[in-house]
Amino acid sequence: MADFEHDEAEEVDIFTDEEGNEYYVHRYVDVGNKKYAILVYIDDSEEYDESAEECGCGDESCECDDDCEVEIARVETMADGEQAFVFIDPEDPEYDKVCEAYEKLMDSEPYEA
């Protein structure tokens, strides 16, 4: 697996889970002495709801779908030196801590379009 430092110039890291689902690593976040990956699901299908493309408002009363599938995984170093992702359940308090750290990180960085 590639180096775990985030750099805008790096190639995109792709992760495939046991079920064959592919994710790209959006960002790495440090919380305490642990490293986490924000993983975004890669959907290969060309099928999507055209109303979601047109609207994208995120308003719950609207029937558009503005969600993307994001997972949080803890980066673990195995005994052989290889690194692996351990998915964190959204109900786990660890998940909330990572979300807070990610939000602070994103708030502190300037937005580049």
N, C-alpha and C positions, 0 to 999 in steps of 0.2 A: 504494500500500500504506500501511497505517496507521503511525503513529509506533511506533518499536521499543522504547520504554520500557515495562516491565511495570507495569501498574496494575490492581489487582483490580476497579476500577470500569469499566474499559474494555470495549467490546464485544469479542467473540471474533474474532480474525483468522482467516480461512479462506484456505487456500492450495490451489489445484488444480494438480497436476502435468501434464506433457505427455500422460499416458495417461488423464487425467480423474479420477484418484484425488483425493479431498478429504482434507485434514488441517486440524486446528485447531492454532494455536500455543499450546502449553501454557505455555511459558516461554522467555524469552531469557536467554542466558548469555554473559558476556564472558570470554574466555580470551586473555590478553595484549592485543593491540590488535585482536583479531578478535571479531566478534559471531556467535553461533550461536543457532539456533532449535530447540527441542525440539518436534517435530511429532507429533501423535497422529492416526492414521488414523481417519477417520470411516466407519463401516460402516453403510450405509443398510438393509441386509437385516434383516428381522425374524426370520430363521432363526438359531437358536443352539442349542447343546446344553443341554438342561434340566439335566443333571447338573452342568455348569459353573456354572449359576446357583445350584444348591443347595449345592455344595461350595465352590469358590473357594479351596481351601486352598493351592495352589501347591506341594504335595508331588509330586515327580516320579513317585513310585510310584503315585500316584492317577491315574485316567484323566480327571480334569477338565482343562479348558483355562483357565488363569488368566492367560494372556498377552494383552497388548494390543499392537498394532503401533505402534511408536514409531520415528521417523526423526530423525536429527540433520542439520541443514543449516547451512552457513556463509552468513551474510548478506553479499552482495556488492553494492557500489554500481557500477552500470554507467556508461559514459561520458555517457549522457544524464541521469544523476541518479536514474534508476529503481533500485529495489532488487530483487534476485533471490535465490532460495535455490539453493545448490549442495549437493546431497546428499553426505554423507560416508559412505564405505564402512565398515561395522563392522570390517573387517580393518585399516583405516588407523589408525596410532598417534594421529592427530589425534582420532579418535572416542573413544579411551580417555581422552584429556586432557579432552575436553568432559564425558564421563561423570563423571570425578572432580570437576570443577568444579561440575557440577550437584548431585552428592551433597553436597558441602560446603555449597553454597547452601541446599539443602533441610534439612540438619542445623542450620544456623544460624538458620533462620526458625521462629518458633513455629507449631505446627499449629493451624489454625482449622477446626472442623467446621461 
